[in-house]
Structure formats: structure tokens, C-alpha cells
Amino acid sequence: MEEKNTVNTQHQAAIDELEKNQVILTPGQLVMRRFFRNKLAVIGVCILVFMILFCFIGPLFYPYSETELFYINEETGEQIRMYETEKLKTAILYTRAPMSAEHWLGTDDMGYDVLARLMYGGQISLMVGFVVVIVEMLIGVTLGGVAGYYGGKIDMIIMRLVEIFVSIPFIPLMLIISSLLISMKISPSVKIYYTMFIMGVIYWAGVARMIRGNILSLREMEYMQAAEAAGIRTSRKIFRHLVPNVMPLIIVMATMDLGGVILMESTMSYLGIGVSAPFASWGNMVSAVTNDAIMRNFLNIWVPPGLCILLTVLAFNFVGDGLRDAFDPRMKR
């Protein structure tokens, strides 16, 4: 009997020791653990960190700017920078220079350093992505949440507004807006911000529709009915109970949309309705491919921005997939 009691005591002590050493993870820690188990998501994060460092820190260590033209002296072959005006009397524009120690990726058909424009263009492309997503999320989450929570006539009005915005042809509208901005003589540096805001205002409809659908289902949950019976004020119900439950969806949608926005900005710049010269973006750098000769013989001009677009969009998609699986582990196989 005493031996049995001793065994039970030792067994209980072992269980107590295991419980003491067991680490209790919060929901956020569980999400992060599942996220970092996804190898593609981790690769996406590494790519994005590299792109951000390359675009925002790289220019601090590179001697040229995106708008600086380069000339070459016809007699001596000496390279002349744009600000060296006293040397420009016998100089010609240094266009499509090959890769060298002075220009690591050469110069383009306008005489700009390709690597400098790649870094500064990345700033524009990434900034457009983040600003557009922030604007569309602010508008879409607000209107979608209001429509889903209140329903009735408010829901009907907002959903009809969503259908109107979804039906707008984006590219023709941006062509018209770009023509208006040019006719108003708005400088390219300011036009960038108009483009960001307009894209965000147009893109909010899809976000609002998704948020509304989730709010409609969450509104019927037991805890929301209990909050209603307890007489909790509306603002507290929305920001304490509804918003935290749709936050995973918001994060995933924002991450996935970033890649799509960067692609759309690149398409617009390629068509000449996005970021205007002399400012660079990855899209208008690719637009330098105007004929077969450039495509075959000057790979250094268009391949680097094309690779940057490809890698960045892939990275955002990898991160978005990883976040989706981390927030909803039932999707893991």
C-alpha cells in the first residue's frame, strides 16, 4: 500500500513539474508560430525586407540620383555630370551606356543611371502600394462595417454604391483623370499623390463587400446577442467585439492587395498614365522597351525593374497566404 502511494505521489509530482514547465502561448504567439512555420511566407518576408532596405537605404550609399543626367565629352571621352555645366559645351548625352564601375547597371535611353532609378522607383512603387491599401482599407472597412452592422436602408444604399464603383472601368477612368491633371499643369511630383488617392478611392468597394459579409455573420453570434441584451453601447460593441474578429481578414486582404496595387501601378506607368518623368517607378522603367532591339540588346534597362516587380508581388502573395493560414489553421493540410 505504501509503495502504491509512493508511486502515485511521484506520478503527481511529475505531472506538476510538466505543468509548471509548460509554456502557455497567447493567440498572437500561436499565429506567429504558425506563420513562421510556412517556408514560403518566411521567404516572402525576407524578400520584402531586402526590397525595403534596397529602395530606402540603398540611395544613401549610391552617389547618383534618379533625375541626374550624364553626358560624355566627345573629344576626351570623359563622363560629365549634369551639374558640371562648364563642361557641357562639347558634350553629348550619354545614353544607353553599358554596365561599368561608374554605372553598375548602365544608363537608360534618356541618360539616367538605371540603378539609381531602380532604387528611387522602388520607393514610389512601394509607397503607392501602401498608401492605396491604407486609403482603401479606411474607406472599405468603415462603410462595410456600417452596412453590415446596421443593415436595412443603410446597407442597401452602401451596397448600391459598391456596385457603382465595381462597375467603373479603371483604366479608361485613369486615362481621363491623367489627361485632366496634365491639362491643369500639375507637376509630376504632385501627380503621384493624386494617383495614389484616386486608386484608393476606387479600390475600396471590394473591401467593403468582404467586411460587410463577415460583419453580417458575426452580428448573429451568441456573444453579440449577449452584448445587445446587456445594453452595451454601439461603439463598444463595434470596436471591442466586431473589429477584433475581422482584424485577421483585414490584415490578409491588405497584404494580398499590396501586390495587386503594385502591379496596377506598374501597368499604369507602362501605359503612361501613372508616375511621370523625370520621376521613376518600376512600371515606367519597363516601358523603356519600345522595340525589339532594346529588348534584345539592352537587358540591363528593363530586366532589373521587371524582376523587382515579380519578386515583390510574389513576396506579398506568399506573406498573404501565410497570414491566411496562420489566422485560420483549418486551411492547413
C-alpha positions as CSV (number, residue, x, y, z in Angstrom):
1,M,0.0,0.0,0.0
2,E,2.8,2.4,0.9
3,E,4.6,1.6,-2.4
4,K,1.4,2.3,-4.3
5,N,1.0,5.7,-2.5
6,T,4.7,6.5,-3.3
7,V,4.2,5.7,-7.0
8,N,1.1,7.9,-7.1
9,T,3.0,10.7,-5.4
10,Q,5.9,10.5,-7.8
11,H,3.4,10.4,-10.7
12,Q,1.6,13.5,-9.5
13,A,4.9,15.3,-8.9
14,A,6.0,14.6,-12.4
15,I,2.6,15.9,-13.8
16,D,3.0,19.1,-11.6
17,E,6.5,19.6,-12.9
18,L,5.4,19.3,-16.6
19,E,2.5,21.7,-16.0
20,K,5.0,24.2,-14.3
21,N,7.4,24.0,-17.3
22,Q,4.6,24.2,-19.9
23,V,4.6,27.5,-21.8
24,I,1.2,28.9,-22.4
25,L,1.1,30.7,-25.7
26,T,-1.2,33.7,-26.4
27,P,-3.3,33.6,-29.6
28,G,-0.9,36.1,-31.2
29,Q,2.0,33.9,-30.4
30,L,0.2,30.9,-31.9
31,V,-0.4,32.9,-35.1
32,M,3.2,33.9,-35.3
33,R,4.4,30.4,-34.7
34,R,2.2,29.0,-37.5
35,F,3.2,31.9,-39.8
36,F,7.0,31.2,-39.4
37,R,6.5,27.5,-40.0
38,N,5.4,28.5,-43.5
39,K,8.6,28.5,-45.5
40,L,7.2,30.5,-48.4
41,A,5.9,33.1,-46.1
42,V,9.3,33.5,-44.5
43,I,10.9,33.7,-47.9
44,G,8.4,36.5,-48.7
45,V,9.3,38.4,-45.6
46,C,13.0,38.2,-46.4
47,I,12.4,39.4,-49.9
48,L,10.3,42.4,-48.7
49,V,12.9,43.3,-46.1
50,F,15.6,43.2,-48.8
51,M,13.5,45.4,-51.1
52,I,12.8,47.9,-48.4
53,L,16.4,48.2,-47.5
54,F,17.5,48.3,-51.1
55,C,15.0,51.1,-52.0
56,F,15.1,53.3,-48.9
57,I,18.6,52.7,-47.5
58,G,20.5,52.0,-50.8
59,P,20.2,55.6,-52.1
60,L,22.1,56.8,-49.1
61,F,25.2,54.9,-50.3
62,Y,24.8,55.5,-54.0
63,P,26.3,58.7,-55.5
64,Y,23.7,59.3,-58.2
65,S,20.1,60.5,-58.1
66,E,17.1,59.4,-60.2
67,T,16.9,62.7,-62.1
68,E,20.6,63.2,-62.8
69,L,21.6,63.1,-66.5
70,F,25.0,62.0,-67.6
71,Y,27.0,63.4,-70.6
72,I,30.2,62.4,-72.3
73,N,32.9,64.6,-73.7
74,E,33.2,63.9,-77.5
75,E,36.9,64.8,-77.5
76,T,38.2,63.1,-74.3
77,G,35.5,60.5,-73.6
78,E,35.2,61.9,-70.0
79,Q,32.0,61.5,-68.2
80,I,30.3,64.8,-67.3
81,R,27.6,65.0,-64.6
82,M,24.6,67.3,-65.1
83,Y,25.6,69.9,-62.6
84,E,29.1,70.3,-64.2
85,T,27.7,72.9,-66.7
86,E,31.1,74.4,-67.6
87,K,32.0,71.1,-69.3
88,L,28.8,70.7,-71.4
89,K,29.9,72.8,-74.3
90,T,31.4,69.9,-76.2
91,A,29.4,67.1,-74.7
92,I,26.7,64.7,-75.9
93,L,24.0,62.9,-73.8
94,Y,25.4,59.6,-72.5
95,T,22.5,57.3,-73.5
96,R,22.3,53.5,-73.1
97,A,25.7,53.2,-71.5
98,P,26.8,49.7,-70.8
99,M,27.3,48.4,-67.3
100,S,30.6,49.7,-65.7
101,A,32.2,50.7,-62.5
102,E,30.6,54.2,-62.8
103,H,27.2,52.8,-63.6
104,W,26.6,49.4,-62.2
105,L,23.5,48.8,-64.4
106,G,24.4,51.3,-67.1
107,T,22.2,54.2,-68.2
108,D,18.9,54.2,-70.0
109,D,17.8,55.8,-73.3
110,M,17.3,59.2,-71.5
111,G,20.8,59.2,-69.9
112,Y,19.7,58.3,-66.4
113,D,21.5,55.9,-64.2
114,V,19.5,52.6,-64.1
115,L,20.4,51.5,-60.6
116,A,19.6,54.9,-59.1
117,R,16.2,54.9,-60.8
118,L,15.7,51.3,-59.7
119,M,16.1,52.3,-56.1
120,Y,14.1,55.5,-56.3
121,G,11.5,53.9,-58.5
122,G,11.1,51.2,-55.8
123,Q,10.3,53.8,-53.2
124,I,7.5,55.1,-55.4
125,S,6.1,51.7,-56.2
126,L,6.1,50.5,-52.6
127,M,4.8,53.9,-51.4
128,V,1.9,53.7,-53.9
129,G,1.1,50.2,-52.7
130,F,1.0,51.1,-49.0
131,V,-0.9,54.4,-49.4
132,V,-3.5,52.9,-51.7
133,V,-4.1,50.0,-49.4
134,I,-4.4,52.3,-46.4
135,V,-6.9,54.5,-48.2
136,E,-9.0,51.6,-49.5
137,M,-9.0,49.9,-46.1
138,L,-10.1,53.0,-44.2
139,I,-13.0,53.6,-46.6
140,G,-13.9,50.0,-47.2
141,V,-13.7,48.8,-43.6
142,T,-15.7,51.8,-42.4
143,L,-18.5,51.6,-44.9
144,G,-18.6,47.8,-45.0
145,G,-18.8,47.7,-41.2
146,V,-21.6,50.2,-41.1
147,A,-23.5,48.4,-43.8
148,G,-23.1,45.0,-42.1
149,Y,-23.9,46.2,-38.6
150,Y,-27.0,48.4,-39.2
151,G,-28.4,46.7,-42.3
152,G,-31.7,47.9,-43.7
153,K,-31.7,51.1,-45.8
154,I,-28.2,52.0,-44.9
155,D,-27.0,48.6,-46.1
156,M,-29.0,48.9,-49.3
157,I,-27.5,52.4,-50.1
158,I,-23.9,51.4,-49.4
159,M,-24.2,48.2,-51.4
160,R,-25.6,50.1,-54.4
161,L,-22.7,52.5,-54.1
162,V,-20.3,49.5,-54.0
163,E,-21.9,48.2,-57.2
164,I,-21.4,51.5,-58.9
165,F,-17.7,51.6,-58.0
166,V,-17.2,48.0,-59.1
167,S,-18.7,48.8,-62.5
168,I,-16.3,51.7,-63.2
169,P,-13.7,50.8,-65.9
170,F,-10.5,51.6,-64.1
171,I,-8.0,52.1,-66.9
172,P,-10.3,54.4,-69.0
173,L,-11.1,56.4,-65.9
174,M,-7.4,56.8,-65.1
175,L,-6.7,57.9,-68.7
176,I,-9.3,60.7,-68.3
177,I,-8.0,61.7,-64.9
178,S,-4.4,61.8,-66.1
179,S,-5.4,64.0,-69.1
180,L,-7.2,66.3,-66.7
181,L,-4.2,66.6,-64.4
182,I,-1.9,67.3,-67.3
183,S,-4.3,69.9,-68.6
184,M,-4.3,71.5,-65.2
185,K,-0.4,71.7,-65.4
186,I,0.0,69.7,-62.2
187,S,3.7,68.8,-61.7
188,P,4.7,65.1,-61.8
189,S,5.8,65.2,-58.1
190,V,2.2,66.2,-57.1
191,K,0.5,64.0,-59.6
192,I,1.9,60.9,-57.8
193,Y,-0.1,61.7,-54.7
194,Y,-3.3,62.4,-56.7
195,T,-2.8,59.0,-58.4
196,M,-2.4,57.2,-55.0
197,F,-5.6,58.8,-53.6
198,I,-7.7,58.2,-56.7
199,M,-6.7,54.5,-56.8
200,G,-7.5,54.1,-53.1
201,V,-10.9,55.7,-53.6
202,I,-11.8,53.4,-56.5
203,Y,-10.4,50.2,-54.9
204,W,-12.5,50.3,-51.6
205,A,-15.6,48.6,-53.0
206,G,-14.2,45.0,-52.8
207,V,-13.0,45.5,-49.3
208,A,-16.4,46.9,-48.2
209,R,-18.2,43.9,-49.6
210,M,-16.0,41.4,-47.8
211,I,-16.2,43.2,-44.5
212,R,-20.0,43.5,-44.7
213,G,-20.3,39.8,-45.3
214,N,-18.2,39.0,-42.2
215,I,-20.0,41.5,-40.0
216,L,-23.4,40.1,-41.0
217,S,-22.3,36.7,-39.8
218,L,-20.6,37.9,-36.6
219,R,-23.7,40.0,-35.7
220,E,-25.7,36.9,-35.2
221,M,-23.2,35.2,-32.9
222,E,-24.2,34.5,-29.3
223,Y,-21.7,36.9,-27.7
224,M,-23.1,39.7,-29.8
225,Q,-26.6,38.9,-28.7
226,A,-25.4,38.8,-25.1
227,A,-23.8,42.2,-25.6
228,E,-27.1,43.5,-27.1
229,A,-29.0,42.2,-24.1
230,A,-26.5,43.7,-21.7
231,G,-27.2,47.2,-23.2
232,I,-23.6,47.8,-24.2
233,R,-23.3,51.0,-26.3
234,T,-22.9,50.6,-30.1
235,S,-19.3,52.0,-30.3
236,R,-18.1,49.5,-27.7
237,K,-19.8,46.6,-29.5
238,I,-18.2,47.6,-32.8
239,F,-14.7,48.3,-31.6
240,R,-14.5,45.7,-28.7
241,H,-16.2,42.8,-30.3
242,L,-16.6,43.1,-34.1
243,V,-13.4,44.8,-35.2
244,P,-11.0,42.4,-33.4
245,N,-12.8,39.5,-35.0
246,V,-12.5,40.9,-38.5
247,M,-8.9,42.1,-38.0
248,P,-7.4,38.9,-39.4
249,L,-9.4,39.3,-42.6
250,I,-8.3,42.9,-42.8
251,I,-4.6,42.0,-42.4
252,V,-4.8,39.3,-45.0
253,M,-6.7,41.4,-47.5
254,A,-4.3,44.3,-47.1
255,T,-1.3,42.1,-47.7
256,M,-2.8,40.4,-50.7
257,D,-3.9,43.8,-52.2
258,L,-0.5,45.3,-51.9
259,G,0.9,43.0,-54.7
260,G,-2.1,43.8,-56.9
261,V,-1.8,47.5,-56.4
262,I,1.9,47.5,-57.3
263,L,1.1,45.5,-60.5
264,M,-1.6,48.0,-61.4
265,E,0.7,51.0,-60.8
266,S,3.3,49.3,-63.0
267,T,0.7,48.8,-65.7
268,M,-0.5,52.4,-65.5
269,S,3.1,53.7,-65.6
270,Y,3.8,51.4,-68.6
271,L,0.8,53.0,-70.4
272,G,2.0,56.5,-69.5
273,I,-0.8,57.3,-67.1
274,G,1.0,56.7,-63.8
275,V,4.2,58.2,-62.5
276,S,5.5,60.7,-65.0
277,A,9.1,61.6,-66.0
278,P,11.6,62.6,-64.7
279,F,10.5,60.6,-61.7
280,A,10.9,56.8,-61.8
281,S,8.8,53.9,-60.9
282,W,9.4,50.2,-61.8
283,G,6.5,50.4,-64.3
284,N,7.8,53.4,-66.3
285,M,11.3,51.9,-66.3
286,V,9.9,48.8,-68.0
287,S,8.1,51.0,-70.5
288,A,11.6,51.7,-72.0
289,V,11.1,48.6,-74.0
290,T,9.7,50.2,-77.2
291,N,11.1,47.9,-79.8
292,D,12.8,44.5,-80.3
293,A,16.3,46.0,-80.5
294,I,16.0,47.3,-76.9
295,M,14.5,44.1,-75.7
296,R,17.4,42.0,-77.2
297,N,20.4,44.3,-76.7
298,F,19.7,46.3,-73.6
299,L,18.6,43.8,-71.0
300,N,20.2,46.0,-68.2
301,I,17.5,48.6,-68.8
302,W,14.3,46.6,-68.4
303,V,15.1,43.3,-66.8
304,P,16.0,44.6,-63.3
305,P,12.7,46.5,-62.8
306,G,10.8,43.6,-64.2
307,L,12.5,41.2,-61.7
308,C,11.8,43.7,-58.8
309,I,8.1,43.8,-59.7
310,L,7.9,40.0,-60.0
311,L,9.7,39.3,-56.7
312,T,7.8,42.0,-54.7
313,V,4.4,40.8,-55.9
314,L,5.3,37.2,-55.2
315,A,6.6,38.1,-51.8
316,F,3.4,39.9,-50.9
317,N,1.3,36.9,-52.1
318,F,3.5,34.5,-50.1
319,V,3.1,36.6,-47.0
320,G,-0.7,36.9,-47.6
321,D,-1.1,33.2,-47.9
322,G,1.0,32.6,-44.8
323,L,-1.1,35.1,-42.8
324,R,-4.3,33.5,-44.1
325,D,-3.2,30.0,-43.0
326,A,-1.9,31.3,-39.7
327,F,-5.1,33.0,-38.7
328,D,-7.2,30.1,-40.0
329,P,-5.3,26.8,-39.2
330,R,-8.2,24.8,-40.6
331,M,-6.9,25.7,-44.1
332,K,-3.6,23.8,-43.3
333,R,-3.5,20.4,-44.8
